[in-house]
Amino acid sequence: DRAHVVPDADLPPEVARLGSWVDFIDASGQARRAQLVLPDEGEALSVLSPAGAALIGLRAGDVIRWPDRLGGEAAITLLRVTQP
């Protein structure tokens, strides 16, 4: 619902996108670092996974929340974005 497709050159470097390395706090509260990739590209974070889809388009400091399966709320906080 929040997606807007734009050319990669039009995105500032601080925006998480396909190929970005992201440091974030996951829904369980764990600090993680991963590269956002297409499915089946190794042991990175697929942009089609719940966490990967949530991170696309965010900037450092952004938090995204959504309902979890247990009726609560899950959240991911983006700490840092690094482009390859």
HELIX and SHEET records of a PDB file:
HELIX    1   1 ASP A    8  ASP A   10  5                                   3    
HELIX    2   2 PRO A   50  LEU A   55  1                                   6    
SHEET    1   A 5 LEU A  45  SER A  46  0                                        
SHEET    2   A 5 ALA A  31  VAL A  37  1                                        
SHEET    3   A 5 TRP A  21  ILE A  25 -1                                        
SHEET    4   A 5 GLU A  73  THR A  82 -1                                        
SHEET    5   A 5 VAL A  63  PRO A  67 -1                                        
END                                                                             
